[in-house]
Each structure stands twice: as C-alpha cells, then as structure tokens.
C-alpha cells in the first residue's frame, strides 16, 4: 500500500518540477522588468525636473 502511494507521489513531484522552475524563472524576469520600469520612470522624473 505504502509503495503505491510513494510511487504516485514521486511521479507527481517529477511532473511538477518543470512547472515550478518555469514559474520561478518567469517571476524573476517579471521582477527585473518592474525594476527596469522603475529606473526608466526615475530617469524621466529627473529629466522633467531639470527642464523646469
């Protein structure tokens, strides 16, 4: 009984690993985009202040 449950659990984990990696990498890329966007906004704010 335990062996069947263990095998099913191991198969489930193996199936989940690629999705977890994909989600983690996607989240890192998304966070980098947010940082780049904030930097661009700060640059625009500085340029607008300098013009005034």
C-alpha distances in whole Angstrom, upper triangle without the diagonal:
4,5,5,7,9,10,11,13,15,16,17,19,20,22,23,25,28,28,28,31,33,33,34,37,38,38,40,43,43,44,47,48,49,50,53,54,55,57,58,59,61,63,64,65,67,69,70,71,73,75,76
4,6,5,6,9,10,10,12,14,15,16,18,20,21,23,26,26,26,28,31,31,32,34,36,36,38,40,41,42,44,46,46,48,50,51,52,54,56,57,58,60,62,62,64,66,67,68,70,72,73
4,6,5,6,9,10,10,12,14,15,17,18,20,21,24,25,25,27,30,30,31,33,35,36,37,39,40,41,43,45,46,47,49,51,52,54,55,56,58,60,61,62,64,66,67,68,70,72,73
4,5,5,6,9,10,11,12,14,16,17,18,20,23,24,24,26,28,29,30,33,34,35,36,38,39,40,43,44,45,47,49,50,51,53,54,55,57,59,60,61,63,65,66,67,69,71,72
4,6,5,6,9,10,10,12,14,15,16,18,21,22,22,24,26,27,28,30,31,32,34,36,37,38,40,42,42,44,46,47,48,50,52,53,54,56,58,58,60,62,63,64,67,68,69
4,5,5,6,9,10,11,12,14,15,17,20,21,20,23,25,25,26,29,30,31,32,35,35,36,38,40,41,42,45,46,47,49,50,51,53,55,56,57,59,61,62,63,65,67,68
4,5,5,6,9,10,11,12,14,16,18,20,20,22,24,25,26,28,29,30,32,34,35,36,38,40,41,42,44,46,47,49,50,51,53,55,56,57,59,61,62,63,65,67,68
4,6,5,6,9,10,11,12,15,17,18,18,21,22,23,24,27,28,29,31,32,33,35,37,38,39,41,43,44,45,47,49,49,51,53,54,55,57,59,60,61,63,65,66
4,5,5,6,9,10,11,12,16,16,16,18,20,21,22,24,26,26,28,30,31,32,34,36,36,38,40,41,42,44,46,47,48,50,52,53,55,56,57,59,61,62,64
4,5,5,6,9,10,11,14,15,15,17,19,20,21,23,25,26,27,29,30,31,33,35,36,37,39,41,42,44,45,47,48,50,51,52,54,56,57,58,60,62,63
4,5,5,6,9,10,12,14,15,16,18,19,21,22,24,25,27,29,30,31,33,34,36,37,39,40,42,43,45,46,48,49,51,52,54,55,57,58,60,61,63
4,6,5,6,9,11,12,12,15,16,17,18,21,22,23,25,26,27,29,31,32,33,35,37,38,39,41,42,43,45,47,48,49,51,53,54,56,57,59,60
4,5,5,6,10,10,10,12,14,15,16,18,20,20,22,24,25,26,28,30,31,33,34,36,37,39,40,42,43,45,46,47,49,51,52,53,55,57,58
4,6,5,8,10,10,12,14,15,16,18,19,21,22,24,25,27,28,30,31,33,34,36,37,39,40,42,43,45,46,48,49,51,52,54,55,57,59
4,6,7,8,10,11,12,14,16,17,18,20,22,23,24,26,27,29,30,32,33,34,36,38,39,41,42,44,45,47,48,50,51,53,54,56,57
4,6,5,6,9,10,11,12,14,15,17,19,20,21,23,25,26,27,29,31,32,33,35,36,38,39,41,42,43,45,47,48,50,51,53,54
4,5,5,6,9,10,11,12,14,15,17,19,20,21,23,25,26,27,29,30,32,33,35,36,38,39,41,42,44,45,47,48,50,52,53
4,5,5,6,9,10,11,12,14,15,16,18,20,21,23,24,26,27,28,30,32,33,35,36,38,39,41,42,44,45,47,48,50,52
4,5,5,6,9,10,10,12,14,15,16,18,20,21,22,24,26,27,29,30,31,33,35,36,37,39,41,42,43,45,47,48,50
4,5,5,6,9,10,11,12,14,15,16,18,20,21,23,24,26,27,29,30,32,33,35,36,37,39,41,42,44,45,47,49
4,5,5,6,8,10,11,12,14,15,17,18,20,21,23,24,26,27,29,30,32,33,35,36,38,39,41,42,44,46,47
4,5,5,6,9,10,11,12,14,15,16,18,20,21,22,24,26,27,29,30,32,33,35,36,38,39,41,42,44,46
4,6,5,6,9,10,10,12,14,15,16,18,20,21,23,24,26,27,29,30,31,33,35,36,37,39,41,42,44
4,5,5,6,9,10,11,13,14,15,17,19,20,21,23,25,26,27,29,31,32,33,35,36,38,40,41,43
4,5,5,6,9,10,11,12,14,15,17,18,20,21,23,24,26,27,29,30,32,33,35,36,38,40,41
4,5,5,6,9,10,11,12,14,15,17,19,20,21,23,25,26,27,29,31,32,33,35,36,38,40
4,5,5,6,9,10,11,12,14,15,17,19,20,21,23,24,26,27,29,30,32,33,35,36,38
4,5,5,6,9,10,11,12,14,15,17,18,20,21,23,25,26,27,29,30,32,33,35,37
4,5,5,6,9,10,11,12,14,15,17,18,20,21,23,24,26,27,29,30,32,33,35
4,5,5,6,9,10,11,13,14,15,17,19,20,21,23,25,26,27,29,31,32,34
4,5,5,6,9,10,11,13,14,15,17,19,20,21,23,25,26,27,29,31,32
4,5,5,6,9,10,11,12,14,15,17,18,20,21,23,24,26,27,29,31
4,5,5,6,9,10,11,12,14,15,17,18,20,21,23,24,26,27,29
4,5,5,6,9,10,10,12,14,15,16,18,20,21,23,25,26,27
4,5,5,6,9,10,11,12,14,15,17,19,20,21,23,25,26
4,5,5,6,9,10,11,12,14,16,17,19,20,21,23,25
4,5,5,6,9,10,11,12,14,15,17,18,20,21,23
4,5,5,6,9,10,10,12,14,15,17,18,20,22
4,5,5,6,9,10,11,12,14,15,17,19,21
4,5,5,6,9,10,11,12,14,16,17,19
4,5,5,6,9,10,11,12,14,16,17
4,5,5,6,9,10,11,12,14,16
4,5,5,6,9,10,11,13,15
4,5,5,6,9,10,11,13
4,5,5,6,9,10,11
4,5,5,6,9,10
4,5,5,6,9
4,5,5,7
4,5,5
4,6
4
